[in-house]
Amino acid sequence: MEVKINREIRNYTESMFFGLSMRQCVFSFLAIAVAVGLYFLLKPYVGVETVSWVCILGAAPFAALGFISYHGMTAEQFVIAWLRSEVIEPKYLTAERVNNIYYEATKDLIAAYEKEGYKRNEQDRQKHRKARSGKVHRAPQSAGRHSHPPRMG
């Protein structure tokens, strides 16, 4: 005779009805009750297809509450935890400069690179200004060469 035991004892759930736990069974019956109630409430006013979709949409949240678990929390525990963390007690994170050891060790080197970069940029700007004003000396063309390709024919 073998008895199956879950590796994680906390994952064990006792089956009550149709292999469902007590929680799943209660929420399943609640979803059925909501669907039946919506059916009889809306049947005289709208068509059968519309009523069936409304019943599905009305029962789905109750059915989901019985079966959903996230990180070991039931659906309502998760909703409460989410509300506490995002709405009731939100934690605002701000970025503050803390003693950054790496930055402190390389501060002088970074400053030198920035200075060198500024010098290069200034030299490039001066070259471009001279080029625009036409003061740049260009190499003369050789006498034996044409500036345009020779004509054919």
MIVOMAR-487843 format. One record per residue: x, y, z of N, C-alpha, C in turn; residue number from 1. Coordinates in pm, whole numbers. Example, Ala and Ser with C-alpha at 12.3 -4.5 7.8 and 13.67 -1.06 7.14 Angstrom:
BEGIN
[[1319,-569,780],[1230,-450,780],[1320,-330,780],1]
[[1285,-225,708],[1367,-106,714],[1290,3,787],2]
END
This chain:
BEGIN
[[84,-118,0],[0,0,0],[89,125,0],1]
[[60,218,-93],[137,342,-103],[49,461,-70],2]
[[107,553,2],[38,677,33],[119,791,-28],3]
[[54,869,-112],[123,982,-176],[124,1100,-79],4]
[[242,1156,-62],[259,1272,25],[323,1383,-58],5]
[[266,1502,-47],[324,1616,-119],[464,1645,-66],6]
[[553,1685,-157],[687,1721,-113],[681,1842,-20],7]
[[596,1934,-50],[578,2051,35],[448,2033,112],8]
[[459,2015,239],[342,1983,321],[240,2096,322],9]
[[286,2219,301],[193,2333,301],[103,2335,177],10]
[[140,2261,73],[59,2256,-49],[-57,2159,-38],11]
[[-68,2088,71],[-173,1988,87],[-309,2057,105],12]
[[-408,2012,30],[-545,2061,47],[-637,1941,58],13]
[[-730,1949,149],[-822,1838,170],[-938,1850,73],14]
[[-972,1741,8],[-1082,1741,-88],[-1215,1721,-15],15]
[[-1313,1805,-50],[-1444,1797,14],[-1547,1738,-81],16]
[[-1561,1800,-198],[-1670,1766,-287],[-1619,1775,-430],17]
[[-1630,1671,-509],[-1579,1665,-646],[-1429,1696,-655],18]
[[-1354,1664,-554],[-1210,1689,-554],[-1173,1834,-528],19]
[[-1269,1915,-486],[-1244,2057,-458],[-1222,2076,-309],20]
[[-1144,2176,-273],[-1128,2211,-133],[-1254,2284,-87],21]
[[-1265,2304,43],[-1383,2373,98],[-1396,2513,37],22]
[[-1285,2583,27],[-1286,2719,-29],[-1333,2717,-174],23]
[[-1277,2628,-255],[-1315,2618,-395],[-1461,2579,-410],24]
[[-1508,2490,-324],[-1647,2445,-329],[-1743,2560,-297],25]
[[-1714,2635,-192],[-1801,2747,-152],[-1805,2852,-263],26]
[[-1691,2889,-318],[-1690,2991,-422],[-1751,2940,-553],27]
[[-1741,2811,-580],[-1807,2755,-699],[-1958,2765,-685],28]
[[-2010,2727,-568],[-2155,2738,-545],[-2200,2883,-548],29]
[[-2119,2972,-497],[-2152,3115,-501],[-2156,3165,-645],30]
[[-2062,3121,-729],[-2061,3160,-870],[-2185,3107,-941],31]
[[-2224,2983,-910],[-2345,2926,-971],[-2468,3004,-928],32]
[[-2474,3040,-800],[-2589,3117,-749],[-2597,3254,-818],33]
[[-2486,3320,-836],[-2485,3451,-903],[-2530,3435,-1048],34]
[[-2481,3332,-1117],[-2517,3311,-1257],[-2667,3283,-1271],35]
[[-2721,3198,-1184],[-2864,3166,-1190],[-2947,3291,-1156],36]
[[-2904,3365,-1056],[-2976,3488,-1018],[-2978,3589,-1132],37]
[[-2864,3609,-1196],[-2858,3702,-1309],[-2944,3654,-1426],38]
[[-2948,3522,-1447],[-3028,3467,-1557],[-3175,3501,-1538],39]
[[-3228,3469,-1420],[-3371,3494,-1397],[-3403,3642,-1384],40]
[[-3307,3722,-1341],[-3329,3866,-1327],[-3333,3935,-1465],41]
[[-3246,3894,-1558],[-3233,3963,-1686],[-3309,3896,-1801],42]
[[-3357,3774,-1784],[-3423,3700,-1893],[-3541,3775,-1954],43]
[[-3626,3839,-1875],[-3739,3909,-1937],[-3699,4034,-2016],44]
[[-3580,4088,-1991],[-3544,4217,-2050],[-3454,4207,-2172],45]
[[-3367,4107,-2179],[-3273,4094,-2290],[-3276,3953,-2346],46]
[[-3211,3934,-2460],[-3211,3804,-2526],[-3126,3701,-2452],47]
[[-3144,3575,-2494],[-3078,3464,-2426],[-2925,3473,-2440],48]
[[-2876,3511,-2558],[-2732,3519,-2578],[-2669,3625,-2488],49]
[[-2733,3741,-2479],[-2682,3848,-2393],[-2685,3806,-2247],50]
[[-2794,3741,-2207],[-2806,3696,-2068],[-2696,3595,-2035],51]
[[-2667,3505,-2129],[-2565,3404,-2101],[-2428,3470,-2083],52]
[[-2396,3572,-2164],[-2268,3641,-2147],[-2262,3717,-2015],53]
[[-2372,3780,-1978],[-2377,3852,-1850],[-2360,3754,-1734],54]
[[-2421,3634,-1745],[-2406,3532,-1640],[-2261,3489,-1627],55]
[[-2194,3469,-1740],[-2054,3428,-1736],[-1968,3538,-1672],56]
[[-1990,3662,-1715],[-1912,3773,-1660],[-1943,3797,-1513],57]
[[-2066,3773,-1472],[-2102,3790,-1331],[-2047,3681,-1242],58]
[[-2040,3559,-1292],[-1995,3446,-1211],[-1843,3433,-1209],59]
[[-1775,3482,-1312],[-1629,3464,-1323],[-1550,3517,-1204],60]
[[-1579,3637,-1152],[-1500,3684,-1038],[-1515,3593,-915],61]
[[-1633,3543,-890],[-1654,3457,-773],[-1584,3323,-792],62]
[[-1590,3269,-912],[-1519,3144,-939],[-1368,3164,-928],63]
[[-1319,3277,-978],[-1176,3304,-972],[-1128,3318,-828],64]
[[-1209,3380,-743],[-1169,3398,-603],[-1143,3264,-534],65]
[[-1215,3162,-574],[-1196,3032,-512],[-1074,2958,-560],66]
[[-1028,2984,-680],[-921,2904,-738],[-786,2974,-749],67]
[[-784,3106,-749],[-659,3179,-767],[-579,3184,-638],68]
[[-450,3155,-650],[-359,3179,-538],[-228,3229,-598],69]
[[-170,3328,-536],[-49,3393,-588],[51,3403,-474],70]
[[166,3344,-489],[269,3341,-386],[215,3290,-253],71]
[[130,3190,-260],[75,3131,-138],[-37,3212,-74],72]
[[-80,3319,-137],[-189,3401,-83],[-315,3372,-162],73]
[[-428,3374,-92],[-555,3362,-162],[-582,3492,-235],74]
[[-684,3495,-318],[-712,3614,-399],[-740,3736,-312],75]
[[-822,3719,-208],[-853,3837,-127],[-733,3882,-45],76]
[[-645,3789,-2],[-523,3830,66],[-432,3908,-29],77]
[[-426,3863,-153],[-346,3934,-252],[-401,4073,-278],78]
[[-533,4087,-291],[-594,4218,-315],[-565,4311,-198],79]
[[-577,4261,-76],[-550,4342,43],[-403,4384,46],80]
[[-312,4290,17],[-169,4322,16],[-138,4426,-91],81]
[[-200,4412,-209],[-177,4508,-317],[-228,4646,-278],82]
[[-349,4653,-220],[-404,4781,-178],[-316,4847,-73],83]
[[-266,4768,23],[-180,4825,126],[-51,4880,66],84]
[[9,4806,-28],[138,4848,-80],[127,4961,-182],85]
[[18,4968,-257],[7,5067,-363],[-81,5187,-328],86]
[[-181,5168,-243],[-277,5276,-217],[-267,5328,-75],87]
[[-277,5239,23],[-285,5282,162],[-149,5329,215],88]
[[-46,5248,195],[88,5281,246],[190,5279,133],89]
[[177,5366,34],[274,5361,-77],[411,5406,-28],90]
[[512,5346,-83],[650,5379,-46],[711,5452,-165],91]
[[743,5578,-145],[803,5657,-252],[954,5643,-246],92]
[[1012,5595,-352],[1157,5578,-358],[1217,5698,-429],93]
[[1317,5756,-368],[1385,5868,-430],[1532,5831,-446],94]
[[1589,5878,-551],[1730,5850,-577],[1813,5961,-514],95]
[[1893,5926,-419],[1981,6022,-354],[2125,5978,-375],96]
[[2211,6076,-387],[2352,6044,-405],[2409,6002,-269],97]
[[2463,5884,-268],[2526,5830,-148],[2675,5826,-175],98]
[[2754,5807,-73],[2898,5799,-94],[2930,5685,-190],99]
[[2958,5723,-313],[2988,5626,-417],[3139,5610,-422],100]
[[3188,5497,-375],[3332,5475,-365],[3398,5478,-502],101]
[[3335,5415,-600],[3392,5412,-734],[3403,5553,-792],102]
[[3299,5634,-775],[3302,5770,-827],[3410,5852,-757],103]
[[3420,5837,-627],[3522,5912,-553],[3663,5874,-598],104]
[[3685,5746,-628],[3818,5700,-668],[3855,5748,-808],105]
[[3757,5766,-896],[3786,5803,-1035],[3745,5946,-1069],106]
[[3714,6025,-970],[3667,6162,-994],[3767,6244,-1074],107]
[[3895,6237,-1038],[3997,6316,-1108],[4012,6271,-1253],108]
[[4010,6142,-1276],[4021,6089,-1411],[3902,6131,-1498],109]
[[3784,6127,-1440],[3664,6169,-1513],[3673,6317,-1550],110]
[[3719,6399,-1455],[3733,6543,-1482],[3834,6567,-1594],111]
[[3945,6491,-1595],[4046,6507,-1700],[3988,6470,-1836],112]
[[3915,6360,-1844],[3852,6321,-1970],[3751,6424,-2018],113]
[[3675,6480,-1925],[3577,6583,-1963],[3648,6706,-2018],114]
[[3757,6748,-1952],[3834,6864,-1998],[3889,6839,-2138],115]
[[3945,6719,-2160],[4001,6683,-2290],[3891,6682,-2396],116]
[[3775,6634,-2360],[3663,6633,-2454],[3620,6773,-2491],117]
[[3618,6865,-2393],[3581,7003,-2421],[3682,7067,-2516],118]
[[3811,7037,-2492],[3915,7094,-2579],[3897,7044,-2722],119]
[[3872,6913,-2738],[3853,6857,-2872],[3733,6921,-2941],120]
[[3625,6935,-2867],[3506,6997,-2926],[3534,7140,-2970],121]
[[3608,7214,-2889],[3639,7353,-2925],[3729,7357,-3049],122]
[[3826,7266,-3058],[3912,7261,-3177],[3830,7228,-3301],123]
[[3737,7133,-3291],[3651,7098,-3404],[3566,7216,-3446],124]
[[3515,7290,-3351],[3433,7407,-3384],[3515,7511,-3459],125]
[[3637,7533,-3414],[3722,7629,-3482],[3752,7586,-3625],126]
[[3778,7457,-3648],[3802,7407,-3783],[3680,7431,-3871],127]
[[3562,7403,-3819],[3440,7423,-3898],[3415,7570,-3928],128]
[[3446,7657,-3834],[3430,7800,-3859],[3524,7847,-3970],129]
[[3647,7800,-3968],[3743,7837,-4072],[3699,7783,-4207],130]
[[3647,7662,-4210],[3603,7603,-4336],[3487,7683,-4395],131]
[[3398,7730,-4312],[3285,7809,-4361],[3330,7943,-4416],132]
[[3429,8000,-4352],[3474,8133,-4397],[3568,8124,-4517],133]
[[3613,8004,-4555],[3698,7986,-4672],[3845,8006,-4644],134]
[[3887,8009,-4522],[4026,8032,-4487],[4109,7903,-4486],135]
[[4048,7792,-4511],[4120,7666,-4511],[4196,7654,-4642],136]
[[4326,7622,-4636],[4407,7608,-4755],[4389,7470,-4811],137]
[[4358,7464,-4941],[4339,7335,-5005],[4461,7304,-5090],138]
[[4488,7177,-5104],[4603,7135,-5186],[4574,7168,-5332],139]
[[4673,7223,-5408],[4649,7257,-5549],[4634,7130,-5632],140]
[[4555,7143,-5739],[4536,7028,-5827],[4659,7013,-5914],141]
[[4691,6890,-5948],[4808,6867,-6033],[4777,6916,-6174],142]
[[4880,6962,-6246],[4862,7022,-6377],[4817,6922,-6482],143]
[[4859,6797,-6473],[4828,6700,-6576],[4690,6637,-6560],144]
[[4620,6667,-6459],[4490,6604,-6433],[4378,6703,-6456],145]
[[4266,6652,-6504],[4149,6737,-6523],[4060,6725,-6400],146]
[[3988,6829,-6374],[3898,6825,-6260],[3771,6748,-6294],147]
[[3751,6726,-6426],[3633,6647,-6467],[3682,6533,-6554],148]
[[3602,6428,-6565],[3645,6313,-6647],[3650,6352,-6795],149]
[[3738,6293,-6874],[3747,6326,-7016],[3623,6284,-7091],150]
[[3595,6358,-7201],[3476,6327,-7282],[3503,6204,-7369],151]
[[3401,6126,-7386],[3411,6009,-7470],[3343,6041,-7603],152]
[[3407,6007,-7716],[3344,6014,-7845],[3361,6132,-7923],153]
END
